């Protein structure tokens, strides 16, 4: 990976995963640059984490339809010439035309062990199901919600007495290193995706990589 690796981030909220990326860059762990932060909410805290020149925000309701909004969003992202686009707490499903425009460059971090618990309220749903483990996943984006090929996962144990809030905090603590390790791997060029099949170093990846205690990604 070189300093020319350009990362665009889509975010709707506070931007904790964005901050993890910025911190990793500042600490020399991720040799890349964030070239823009893009949001569907003008008041998203994530926007404040980068200089004004790197911010773009627009409310979808201000456009004629979803396609018009996503066309404007896509034009803004394309202008930043990113190598990778990271959905980090972006709370909208991306349409087919947008995904096709950036095919192979779009990844998302989701707070569950996909394919379990797509969508919202993942921590409460894991507790309701009585799961012994929960976690987070980094996956490629497709138009269907949280359904793309899963590159990597991090797991945490579900503890007696856990609430959705305590479980969410523990998952967030592994989300950050999972995202950074995944970006390191993606930007190295070692991972490719074709027809929903991931390859690592030219070999098919049939199950997600797993984040170990040293914060490295290993085969399951």
Beta strands, then each sheet from edge to edge (+ up, - down):
strand 1: 5-10
strand 2: 32-39
strand 3: 55-57
strand 4: 84-87
strand 5: 106-110
strand 6: 133-140
strand 7: 150-157
strand 8: 191-194
strand 9: 197-200
strand 10: 203-204
strand 11: 209-211
strand 12: 217-218
sheet 1: 3+ 2+ 1+ 4+ 5+ 6- 7+ 11+ 12-
sheet 2: 8+ 9- 10+
end
